[in-house]
Amino acid sequence: MSSNRAETLKRITPELVVQLTLYPTDQGGRREPIPPGWSCPCFPTRETDVAGWDGCPMLGDDWMQPGETRIVGYAFLSGREAAEALSLNEHFYIWERRIIGEAKILSPEALTGR
């Protein structure tokens, strides 16, 4: 994971604010926590054969554990385009060789300017 990316994420405005849940390991989640600066594809549905968007949860300095739920900002490589596409649904799903968590969108309008 990129420490430069983690530092950049501390200084930017998120495209979305979400309630991020990493699934517990015994329910298909990761075995290890995710560090600041981590990124992964995000999908609007559990189907991963549709368009996905590269996104980074804005974790500050704290790693996030499997099974944990936290309110975080989210930044996307494609910026506003990704935020608007993912905001069409109430949730989006995070993928790392499988769906490992989900994000409930809390503030699409305020942060995407819609």
CORNORTA-V822402 format. One line per field, one symbol per residue. ss: DSSP state (2 for helix, 1 for strand, 0 for the rest). A space follows every 50 residues. Layout:
# CORNORTA-V822402
ss->???
This chain:
# CORNORTA-V822402
ss->00222222222000011111110022200000010000011110000000 01111111000001000011111111000222222200001111100011 11111002222200
